[in-house]
């Protein structure tokens, strides 16, 4: 006999995911098992919850009402299960985290591995993507986000700005000259970072005192991965505007030269996001505390 609460959880996930396959992936079980759980509920109720065809599935009228009740029951059960962990304050279990690709690869990874060493009962599932994930719908407990924030019910803790620098290889500067002002960039090859959800930035901004200098840049090359963009810059193809931490090794070695030193390159707002409508588990509390200590605004 199947556990009814587990079956309800499988049904909720199937309804939200839109298919047994996607629900199975998020639940860590087979699509056949998800189908069996839904079928067990339908047998118990004596009515269909989902209308299924080869192309799509949809909730029946009963299924829609039953989904709302099940979603509440499953959520309350998860909150109840976390009480013991909250009370004993021992971080344990898996944390699902989202972070931008470059920040996650070069800034966040040393912090994550150090956090895991300090908390041996914690597992971390770190998903690196430049798209804006939906924490609630996609099951993330915390996310690092660079850029403007949309209005939402999420708690947002400010972190230190994500600082950018403009630089180029000596070979490029010998061939094309060294820009002295942001306006000079208009006649240069400015390598563009292509985001997951939008084209590369065509307007670069720099500051000097209280004056903001905006310049329209162009490039024949747009790349959606920082290491590839760095390779193009090292090859002398153009000027790159990227993360200061990521580019620092190449700047220190002399492979790249920092440009426009009299101007402050733009920095982007960065936040740590998480839901605040439930008791936070010890693993999440400790992670938030440690992340704020390491990356918090100073």
N, C-alpha and C positions, 0 to 999 in steps of 0.2 A: 504493500500500500504506500502510495507516495505521500510525502509530507506536504500538507496543504499550504503552509507558509512558503515553502520552496516553490511550489507550483504557482502560487500567486506572484512571487518574484519573477519567475520565468515568463508568466503572462504579461506582467507590467513591462518587462524589458522587450518582449516581442511586440507589444503594442507601440512602444516608443521608438523602437529601432526600425520597424516597418518590415522586418523579415525574421524568420527563425535563424537564418545564417548569421545575421549581424547580432542578434540577441545572444546566440551561442558563443560568438567570439568575445563579447563583453562579459558573459557569465562564466566562461571557461568550461563549457560543456558542449556536447555535440548538438547539431541542429535536430537530430532525431529525438534526443532527450528533451529538448525544449518543446517539441511537438507533443511528446508523451505527457508532459506536465500540463500543457494547455488542454489536451484531450481529457485528462483526468478531471480537470475542473468542469469541462463541458459535460462529462458523464455525470458528475455529482449534481450539477444544476439542471441537467436534462434539457439543455438548450445550447445553441452555438454562441460563442463569444467573438469569433473571427470569421469573416467571409474570406475564403482563400481561392485565388485563381492562379494560373501559371505565371501571371505577370505581376500581380499585386495582392495585397491583403487589406482589409478594412474592418473596423469594429462594427459589430451588430449594435442595435439599439440597447440590448441588454449588456453587450460587451462594453459599450461606452460608459454606462452607469457603474458596471462592476469594476471597470478599470479605475475609476476615481476612488472607490472604496478601497480597492486593493493597494493602490499607490499610497494611501494614507496608512494602511495597516503595515505594509512593508517598511515604510519610513519610520514609523513608531517602533517597530521591532528592531530595526537597526540602531535607533537611538538608545533603546533599552539595553541592547547587547554591548554598547560602548560604555555603559555606566561603570562596570567593574574596572575597565581600563582607565577611565577618567579618575576613579577613586584611588587606585593604587599608583597612578602617575608613572607607570613604567612604559616608555615608548616601545611599541611592538606592532607588527603588522605591515601591510603594504601601503605606500603613499604613491598616488598617481599624480604626476607633476607635468605641467606644460611650460616650455620656455622657448624663446626665439632661438634660431639655429646658431648664429655666431656667438651670442652671449652664452648660450647653453654649452657650446663646445669649448670655449676658451676661458670664460669667467666662472661659470657655474660648476663645471666638473670637479675642480679641486675641492670646492666647498662640499659637494655631494659626497665624494669619497671620504672626506674627513668626517662628515656627519655620520656616515655608515660605520666608520671605525669606532666612533664614540657611542653608537647605539646599535649593538650587535643583533638585536631582535627586530630591527626595522629593515624592510625591503623598499626599494625605490624603483618605480616604473617611470622613467623620464622620457617624455615624448618631445622631440625638438621639431618645431614647425613655426613658420612665420605667419601663418594664418591666425585669426582670432578665434580660439576655441570657445565653445560654450561649456563652462564648468559643470553646470547642472545636467545638461542633456548628455554630455559625453563622459561623465563620471570622474572628472578631475577634482582633486581636493584643494589644489593650490596652483596658481599660474603666475609666472613672471611676464609682465607685459610692457613693451616699449611703445611710446606714442600716446596719443590722446585716448581718454577713457570715455566710453558711452555711459549714459545714466543706467544704473542697474541696481539690483538689491545686493550686489556683492560688496564686501568690505575691501577697500583699497588702501594699502599702506605705502606711503611714498618711499622710494629708494633713491640713492644717489643718482644724479643724471647720467645718462649713457653718453659719454663724451666722444666726439668725433674729431679727426684730424685729416687735413689734406696733405698728400705727399706724392712723390713720383721718384722714379729711378734716375740716377745721374745721367744715364745714356739718353733718356727722354729729354732732360733739361738741356743737355748739350745740343741735341738736334733741334729742339723747338723753343728754347729759351725758358727763363724762369719768370713766372708771373709775379708781379710786385704788388698788385691790388686784386681784389675779387673780380673787378670788371675785366681784367686781363684774361680770366678763365674762358671768356666767350670765344676766344680764338684758339682754344686748346681742346685736346681730346680728353674729355672727362668721363671716366669709366662709370657706368650706371649699375646700381644694384637693383635688380628686378624683384619686387616683392611677390609673394604668393597671391595676394588679393588685389594688387594694383601695379601699374607700370613703374619704372624707375623714376626717381625724383629728377625733374628737369630744372628745378630752382634750388640753388644752393645759397645758404645765408651765412653771413659772417658779421661779427660785431666788432666795433672799435669804440670804446667808451659807451656812450648812449646811442650811437648811430648804428643802424642795421643796414648792411649792404646785401642786396639781393641781386643775384646774377643768374641769367638763363644759360644753362650749359647744354652741351650736346655731345653725343658719342655714337659711334657706329657699332659699339659693343655693349650689350646689356647681359648681365649674368645674375643668376639667382642663388649663387653660392659664393661665400666670402673667400675661400681658399683659391677658387678659380679666378676671382677678381684680383686677388693678390698676385697670382702667377702672371696675369696680364700686365700688372703694374711693374713687377720685377723684370719682365721682358722688355720694358721700356715703351709700352704701347700707349700709355696715357696716365692721367692724374687720377688717383683714387681718393675718395672721401670715405673713411671707415673708422671702426672702433679704435680708440687710442690703445687700449690694452691688446687688441689683436695685432695691430701693426707695430707695436713697440719693439719686438725682437728685430724686425727688418730695419727699423730706424736706428737701433743701437749698433747694428752691424754695419751700417752705412749703405746697405742695399737700397734703401729708400731715403729720401731727403724730405724733411718737413718743410712745407711751404706756407707762405703768408703768416710768418711768426708774429707779426705785429697785429694780427687780427685774431679774434677768438672764433674758432669754428663752432658750429651749432652743437648743442647737446640736446638730447631728447629725454623727455620725462619717462621715468620707469616706476612701476608699481608692482607690489605683490598683492594678488587677488585671491580671496577665498570667501566661502559662504559663512555667514555669521548667524544663521537662523537655527543652528543646532549646537548642542554641547560639542566642543572640539575635543577630539581624542588627544591623549598625551603625545602620540607621535606627531600629530599636526601642530600642537602647541609648541613643542620643542623645535620643530622645523621652522616655524614662523619666527620664534624668538632668535634662533641662530641666524636665519637669513637677514633679519632686521639688523642684528649686530654686525654682520659681515658686509651687507650691501646698503644699509640704511643711509638716508640723507644725513650729511654732517654739516 
